């Protein structure tokens, strides 16, 4: 089967002297008498930005674009574009997250085969994929490997049993793994097979435990129930915001 062509253009942005989220970089320590030479420290970050440019009249992709054809700004501050290259030339790094909690039992076999076929059709020889299992905790089931190896691993998983879902913890673990192991100039993608309902991540469990502290569960009032529900929703939102920040820091989609 012919692999779908990915026509996006990717820009590598070299953000010099800027830390993530506009934080002020730490000052360079003062030079001492023991210094043999002056040391110059510059905070930099190379970010891969996916861009798709099409002709407004025909809808066809615009080809042969160069760095000078683009303008990139972060918080209204112009950024230097180090390189523009075709997506086909940038390796793809996929973290596949598979929910093995009890909520997805009826669809598990279908999801297995769909994920395996997707990897085989999309990934090229230079691309790599890793697998994380989403259960009561995030488990790295397979480190970075080829499409064939990853697809075979996916097909060999057994139907999940009864388990909770630490969804946010799995996203955080996969993001950290890609940040530490994926090549610098790569497209980092997290692909999730899950219903997305978290009920066991650490941040949520800690927040829920605090909600019930000092409360008599046998004599709950409606006001107390509403208060607990509100705090639980807030804990989920905070966890979601944390995950979003982790994804942004790791330049992952």
Steps between C-alpha positions, in 0.01 A plus 500: 500500500633846413601700804316835528724790407555757769523832317558737790808716514690515825688798626784469744505804720810593690383704797816660631534642849145407594381239748162328473190712570696824500678442830810706565816292447730448796783756497845386400721461810760778533846433369755405766876535515540128430320521166733425209266663254165668473201263500193593299175328598193522278166336566363358176224269388444340161130454433335309215190685376265323255373727223274427203483765225239474224401716204179690583369462146578135429545349845824336384816499716747783443843347443863616513448749783807636680570639846460860380142421396395457864476720808487345847438688826463393862316752719559759224875433502640394159672161498783387275408223256794265475370271227196419286468144376240264359319277749621194310855588605423531873487173698178415680497397867175345622406410855200266479294495820264204533230496766495158670240592762171316523300777329632409154467121505227475229703700245852385586557255214370750244728771642798266492465424131421861408809629682727233349385577144536875559862461610587281202341740251631828641847423634808497279822301559662792686196561724467352848214423739475412867207348690357595839218316676239705687377322812540569869844629404682581178716214372756527220414177318742558212782754456560673165492253211397453136147484361515124449618430854251743655205364300587144605520607865160669478337189354644280776339686791236305689149631562523721811351400832351713773716805557473870575613770254794728579459694175683820600793307646540309172503819291761651732718187485484483119578869464803469726620192311481671160673809634791291628531242221366638171749667263509877529379560145197274494123525498380374836148364511302333779225272371246392764250212485277572800165635609701773677325459834759528778422356841838403642775752417709607797398867494131412488526238776685739730242773440208265559656372824525859625136559409379224732736577787309579820160424346255248644405292196193363678351845550581692183287805431411621151723803553797279586436276199494800266819630658676166452382478137626851429842429648526176304420681175762760587758224558428357154536844338831558677625160383392578143680835509813330631489244218454776241804683637707181487402447137595857412835475677582183308379640164259207475153475345 
